[in-house]
Amino acid sequence: MNRITIVKTIALTLVTAAMLVSCGTKKVVADQVSDVKTVSGVTDSEQLKLNYMRRVYDNAVYTKNIVSNIDFSLNAGSKDISVSGSLRMRKDDVIRIQLTAFGLMEVGRLEFTKDYVMIVDRIHKEYVKADYNKVEFLKRNGLNFYSMQALFWNMLFVPGAGNITDEQLKKFMLNLNSSAATVPVSLKQGNMDYVWQTESKTGLIKQTDVTYSDKANGTTKLSCKYDDFKALGTKMYPNLLILNGKTQATQKSRDITVTIKMKGVKMDNDWETRTTLSDKYKEVSVDEVLEKITSL
């Protein structure tokens, strides 16, 4: 097993996710309705659609913190890897994934904040820190930290928006006339196409599909499936995330699947939101950090 390739693939998947999507941070209070397809007394189809979109948006959990142990697995063609770790997230602030060898020792971590992404090699005391605000692709498409937050928090989002208003919710396309169990909700912005598969009875987002099409660089697709929903405060939160990425933007096509199974999700707030490194750590390139971590 080529471990360097595997961890680079993990990083590629997460960076692909960060490049493809972004989300707002403020909620729209949803109307309390029953199954949207059987609402009585509503004759205005546009109002019916807006009510449904409010409901989907308001399904996001209210908690400020999500903390959980995780089982992390990756499949990339003939390559498979499974490790344990933890996930710590604070709303509108930070997402941190820590990977643990043999369930005993942290060997590396990924930390996403609103200003930068950091990869740390704990064994060799090396790290890389990158300001994604300086990446032209992200700036051009209005993408930022909220990209990852949208996926990990199971949220509806509008690319480049700081919040989602009723006027923005009206821009989403959906068909409530179907009798299917799911209602696809779609949005197109430039080269980006977004589709959220929502459950008609609850408005829960069960899958997010994002496609970026570019004549020069080909097509990149990312899907995130959500399952094992459990109560978290007054809302439901998925304890299983399955991300699949397909891209032609690299030298050869890649097909990657990452599965994150959460175990014992809590809302703890007693933890540091920023990783502080001692002077013993050396800043190096991304390839150097990944190579050292995966040589263990």
N, C-alpha and C positions, 0 to 999 in steps of 0.2 A: 504493500500500500504506500503510495506516494503522499506522505502527510503534508508536505509543503503545498502540493496541488490542492489537497482537500481544504486546508484552512484558507488558502487564497480564494477558493470557491465560496467558502462561507462569507468571506469579506465581500466578494463580488455580489453575492445575493443581497446582502444588507445594503451595500452601496446602491445597487439597482433599485431597491425599495426606496431609499432616500431620494434618488433622482427622479422617481416617477410620480410621487404624490405629495401633496401638502394639504393641511387642514386648518380650519379656524379654531378658535379657543373658547368662544362664548356660546351659550346655549340659547335656543329659542324655546320658550315654554310651549309645550304641545297641548292641543285640545285633547281632552279625555274622551276618546271615542271607542266603540267596540269594533268588531271586524269591519274594516273600511269598506268592504264590498257589500255589506248589508246595512249600512247606515241609512236610516229612514229619514225622510223629510229634507233631504239634500238634493236639490235639482241642478245646482250650478257645478258642472264638472270641474271647472278650474278651482273652485273653492274646495271641492272634494280632494283634488290632487294636492292642494296646499296643506290641507289638514293631515293628509297621509305623510307628506314630506316633513311636517313639523313633528309628527309622531316618530318617524325614523330618526330624525336628528336628536330628539330628546331621549332616545334610548341609551345614549352614552352614560356611563356610570358617573355619579356625582363625587365619588371619593377623590381625595387629593393624592393619595398614595396607593400603589399596588406593589406588593412584595411577595415573592414566591420562589421556592426551589423549583428547578426545572430538569426535565430530561430533554437533552438537545441531540437531535440526529440529523444527518445530512446524507443525501443520495445524489451522486453526480455520475450517471452512467454506471460504470463498473465499480465505482468507489462508494464505500459506505463508512460512516463514522458515527459513533454514539458516545456522548459524554454527559456527565451531570453538571450542574451549575446552579445559578440563581439569577433572578430577574428583579431589578428594583427600578421603579418608575415614580416620578413625582410630576404631576400634571403641569404642563407648560414650562417644565424646568429641565428634566433629565431622564434619560433611559439608559440603564446600565445592565449589560450582560456579562456575567462572570463565569468562566469555564474552569472546571475542576478535574484534575487527573485522579482517577481511582477513588473519587469521592472524598479525597483527603486534603489536597493541596491545590490552591488556585495557581494556574499556570498563565492565564491571560484574561484580559477583559476588554470589552468594547464600551465606550462611554459617549453617548450623544447628548450634547447640551444645545442650547439655542445658538451658541456662537462657534462651536467646534465639535469635531469628533476625535476621540483619542483611542489608540490601540496600545495596550501595555503588555510587555513580556515580563512577567514576575520573576522568572527563573534567571534570566540573563540581565535583568534590571535595565531594560531598554524600552523606549516608547516612541511613538510618532503622534504628532498632534497637528491636525489640519483644520484650517478655517474654511468651511464650505461656502461662506459668503463670497469668497474670492474665485470660486469656480464659475466660469462664464455660463455653462449650461444651466446651472441652478438659478443664477441671477436672471437669465433671460426668460426662464419659465416660471419665475416667482416661487421657487421651491426653497425650503429651509428645514429647520428642525422638526416642524410639524408634519413633515413627510412620514417619519417613522412613528410619530405619536398616533397618526391616523390609523395605521395598521395595527399597532400594538394595543390601542385602546378601543378597537372596534367602533370607529366613529365615521360618520358622514363628513365630507369636507368639500370645500371649494378651493382649487389651486390659487395660491397667492392671496387669499382673503384672511383678514385677521379675525373676522367673525362671520356668521351666516345670518343674513336678514331674510325676511319674507320675500323681498324682491329677488334675492339670489336663489331662494328655494323654488321660485316659480320658473327658473331657467332649466330645472331638471326635467327630463322627459320620462314619462311613465304611462302605462296602460292599465287602468283599473277595471277594464271590462272583461278581462280574461278570468276563467274559473280556476286557473292554476294555483298551486299552493304558494308559489313565489311571484313577486312583482319585480321585474327588472327596472332599475332606476338608472338613467344614463345621463352623461354630460360630455360635451365635446369642447375642447379648448386648444386651438392651434393644432399641433401634431399629436395631441394627447386625447385619447378616448377612454372614458371611465364608465364602468358598469358595476352597479351594486345589486346583488341578488338579495332581495329582502323577503322575509316571511310575511305573507299577506295577513295572517291573523294577529301578528304581534308587531310587525314593522322591524323586527330584528334583522340586522345585516348578517347573512350567512356566508357571503362570499364577495370579495372585491376583485375586480378585473381591470387592469390598467394596460393600455397599449400605447407605445410611442413609435410612430412611423416616420422615418426619415430616408429620403432617397439616397443620401450619401452613406449613411451608416446602417441601413436596413431597419428591421423591426425588433423592438424589445417588448416582451410581454411579461407581466407579473400578475399572479393571482394569489389571493390569500383566503383560505377557507377557514371558517370558524365552527367549532363544535364544542360539545360538553359544557353548555351554558349552565352556570350556577349563580345563585343569588350573591350579590356583592353590595351591601347596603340595601337600598330600595330598588336597585336595577339588576339586570342579568348580565353576566360577563363570561365570555368564552374561556375555558381553561385549556383549550386545544387550538393551536394555530398551525396551519400547514401552508407554507409559502412555496410556490413554484415559479421559477424564473426561466425564461427562454430569451436569449439574445443573439443577435447577429452583429452586435457592435464590437465584438472582439475579433481576433484573427480567425477563430473558428467558432461555429455555433455552439452554444452551451445550453444544457437543460439541467436545472438544479432544483432539488426539493429539500426544504428545511422544515423539520417538524419540532415544535416546541410544546411539550406537555407540562403544564403547571401542576404543582402538588402543594396543596395547602395555601391557597391565596389569602393574604392578609392585607390589612390597611395600615400597617405600622408606619409611624412617622419618625421613629428614633433612629435615624441613620444619616450619615454625611452624604450630601448631594454632589460633592466634587471629590475626585480622586486627587490626593496630594502626594507627590513623589519627592523623595529625598534627593540630595545632591549625588547620591550613588547611581541614580538613573541617568542614562545617556540618551539623548534624542538622536534617532537614526531614521533611515528611510523605511517606507512601508514594507518593502520586500525583505529588508534585514530583520525587522521584528517578526514577521510571519515565518520566516525561515528558522529563526531560533526557537520560537514557540513550538513549531511542528517537528523539530528534531529530537524532542524528548522521547 
